[in-house]
Amino acid sequence: MSVIFIGGSRNSITYDPSQFYTIHQGDADSDEVLDIYKKFDREVLNHRLIIKKVLALQPAHRGKSISLWRTFLKIMVMKKKLEAADDIFVDSNVINDYYENGNKPNKEVYKYYLSPMIEHLEIAYNKYVPMLKNTVEEVLKTRNLTMNDALKAKCLLEFKDKKAEKSKKVRTIITKFEKLFLTKSQIIMLVIFKMGTKRSTYLNLWILFLELMTNCTNFDSKNNNLSEYLNFVESNIDQIVVHKGEIKAALSHFKAAFELYDLHTSPKYLASVNNEEDHEPVDEPRRIPLQPISVNVEKGLKRKLKVKDSVNKRVSRGSIGSGGAQDDAKFIRFKKIIDIIYANFQKRYIDVIDSKSKSDDITRAKLLEEISKVLDEHKTKVTDLYFPRSTA
C-alpha cells in the first residue's frame, strides 16, 4: 500500500481504496503534533466517505483545506486541548480566540474551511445508539415535521394511501428504501436540515428516482443493494419531466443519501431485510445521536433569535389599527408568506450563481452572503411598511 500526500494544490487525485492518504510528509512542529496528524490520517481522512469528498475538491481548494486543517490541529495541541489518546476534535472557540488575536487568514476565510472539517469529524466519530421500539410513524414530507420528532420516529418516504396506489414493484422498493435508508439519522438530518422548504418537492422526486430504478433491465426486487441502480437513474433522468434545477438538486441529495447509507450500513442488518412489506428487520436499525452539523448552526440560531426579537418589537401597528391578538395573527401569517417569497428569490439567485459563476469557492460564498444580506434588508423594509416597529 503506497502513501499519497494530498496537500499539494496542483494535481487532481483519483480515489483508490488500496492507497493510504495523508495530510503530512513527516513535517510537524513537534512530535505531539505529528502524532495528531497521523491519527487524523488513520481515523478521519481515510474514512471512505470523507476521503472521497476531499479528493473531489478542486486541487487548489483541497490544498488550502489541508493546510488550514493542519493548522487547526496544531492550535488544539498548542493550547493543550488535544492529545493522541483523544478522539480528534476541533473546538471552534479555541480557533476563534487564535484568529481574533490577528493571526492570518482572516476570520471569514478560516471559518469557511473549519465547517467542513467539523462535519468530517462528526462522521468519523459518530457512535450508534439503539432506536426506540414501537415508535410512532412520521412521513418525512409532512410540512411541520421537526428534527426532534423525526429522529424519534419510524420515518416513511410516502403516505400509505399514496403508496397503495402504486404497483407492487414500486411499493416494494419504497418500503425497502424506508427500511434501509430512513433508519440512518444522518440521512434524516440531510432531509430536514439541507432540503429546507423544498423538502416535499425533493422527496417526491426521490420516489420518482426509485420508480425509475424498477425500469432497469437487471432490477431484482430481492436485491438490497440499491446503489447498483444509481447509475441507471442518472443515465435516464431525462425520463422525469420536471424543472431541471429541481431534478439536479434532488439528485444531489439522493446521491448524498447513498453515501451516508454506505457509511452506516451493517451487513447483518442488510441481509435481514426481505421483500415483504409487513416484515420488520431482525436486526434492530440503529441511529446516530444528533450533533451540530457545523459551526454554521450557531449562525442559524442567532438568526432565529433576531427574527423573534423583531416580532417582539413590532408592538405598535399604527397603520392597521390596534387589533391586539388579531393583528398578531395577521403579522404571523404575513411573516410566513414573505419568508416563502424571499426564500424563492434567494434560491433563484443561488441557481444562477451555480450555473454561471466560474469563481472560486471563497468568492462564491461571499456572493451568496451579500445576496442574503441584501434580501434580508429588503424583506425587513417591506415588513416595516405594513407592520411598523415600536419606537419605544
BELRA-V120590 format. One record per run of one state. SS is the DSSP state (2 for helix, 1 for strand, 0 for the rest). FROM is the first residue (numbers start at 0). TO is the last residue. If there is no record, write none. Layout:
<<SS & FROM & TO> <SS & FROM & TO>>
//
This chain:
<<0 & 0 & 1> <1 & 2 & 4> <0 & 5 & 18> <1 & 19 & 21> <0 & 22 & 29> <2 & 30 & 44> <0 & 45 & 46> <2 & 47 & 54> <0 & 55 & 57> <2 & 58 & 77> <0 & 78 & 90> <2 & 91 & 99> <0 & 100 & 105> <2 & 106 & 124> <0 & 125 & 126> <1 & 127 & 129> <0 & 130 & 135> <1 & 136 & 138> <0 & 139 & 145> <2 & 146 & 151> <0 & 152 & 152> <1 & 153 & 155> <0 & 156 & 158> <2 & 159 & 163> <0 & 164 & 166> <2 & 167 & 179> <0 & 180 & 183> <2 & 184 & 212> <0 & 213 & 224> <2 & 225 & 234> <0 & 235 & 235> <2 & 236 & 238> <0 & 239 & 242> <2 & 243 & 263> <0 & 264 & 265> <2 & 266 & 271> <0 & 272 & 284> <1 & 285 & 287> <0 & 288 & 294> <2 & 295 & 312> <0 & 313 & 316> <2 & 317 & 319> <0 & 320 & 323> <2 & 324 & 355> <0 & 356 & 359> <2 & 360 & 385> <0 & 386 & 391>>
//
